[in-house]
Amino acid sequence: MGLVREQIIGRTLGASRVADLYFASFTLPDFLNYLLAAGALSIVFIPIFLAHLERGDHERGWESFSVIANFIVVVGTIGIGLLMIFARPLATLVAPGFSSDGDVETLVRLTRIILPAQFFHVIGGLLSAALQAQNLHALPAMAPLVYSAGIIIGGLIGAHYPQLGAEGFAWGVLAGSIAGPFALPLYGCMKTRMRWTALFTFRNPDLRRYLWLSVPIMIGFSIVVVDEWIVKNQASYLGAGSLSYLQYGRTLMKVPMGMFGMAAGVAAYPTISGLVAAGRIVEAYGLLCRAVRLMLLLTFAAQVCLTIAGFEAVYLIWGLFADRFTVADAQQTATVLAYLCLGLSAWAAQTVISRGFYALESTWLPTIIGTAVAIVMVPLYVVLRQQYGTIGLAIASSTSIMVYVILLGWLQRRRFEKEAAARGTRLLRGSQEMLGPVLRLAAAAAIATGLGLIARTQLLSWLPDMDLATILLRATLLCMFGIGAYLGLARSFLVTDVIEFEVKLFRKLRLG
């Protein structure tokens, strides 16, 4: 649904200055969302709430919910108010390249429409966490779909009134955040006899624990979050459509990142946390390594496909039968996508690796490392943007996340080694090795990509047309060739995870 949403945005706004301003208008709202640690609500709040439920003390659980929710309401309201007031001067800081009066006015107007949506996202995230702690997942899963639907409907309505520009999508963001992330989990919690009272006290131990675990996320500006802000800031200095190319490329990159990275992290986290809580550190790290290796096996395959068939994917989604997104726009986006994909596997890996730290209740270290990387890497974004434009920003983004993940993975192994030693055990090699298999997978992906680009040149001479059937055929052939070459090379490099994956896949297909 998220990809459909971005498809409609691209087909409606194209790669234009209006689209650039729309994407830039999310920077301040995202900043507030980050300060309120909305992205970590499920990780931080669920264990707190669940501890009370498991003891049968529902009243105490809802009391803690009320204190934390009321704290967020107060802080969020103040934050939204301040950002509303100072939206104009702050807009010139987050996107200094948009310097004309018209651009600034549009950016401020869009930002002020979107800002209140963060209140509903954050409170809705807490409500969803309360439902998930009770093993009720349907409504939280539906919330993003309703949110995306709101944006789509708002954009389609706005398309009938050209004078609105991107405002239709902005109003859709606000309406969608109310209907989806907020209203759906609120309804679900009310059905579970939620008791949300006006209680507010800093003496509540759960509020103090929540703040202790959340503060690193609130005050630390990790590269995982600020990368997109830096890219938007620097892209504002480039020509019209530059930010749009980067945003559309990032959207496509996020598809496999979410499918494989987020899915692996969410699936493995409860088991890893349980093993750590039981003191079974060696098993926990072994599971973490297997999750990372399997996720990277799939993500590198996606990386190969998006690099060699990126143009076809971009044109099918945004360009075909669309007037506002041209072949040239598709080519620019595909080029940016190829360089963004250099960091795809690192983006996916950090979603799993970071959860290893959360399982150890160590939220400070990933934040400190991520913040340090962000500070050190800012000059790289500036220099590469000046030298290579959008491609330079894509390279800087990929380089930064790879540096972060390498440091994070190394520090995590040391942390698990320390925890294992404290319990009189030690980590093993083989099943608990990460670096060797990952390097072999990366080498296989790099060679397969090179072969795929050579094959692409030949295929374009045979199938040059731009109709739907030809583009689909080209994309299919390129992906089949790329994945086949990648898996064959990985197997020849003795990556045992490939063989295990193929055996499991064959068994499922045979049973099916």
Order of alpha helices (4+ residues) and beta strands (2+ residues): alpha-alpha-alpha-alpha-alpha-alpha-alpha-alpha-alpha-alpha-alpha-alpha-alpha-alpha-alpha-alpha-alpha-alpha-alpha-alpha-alpha-alpha-alpha
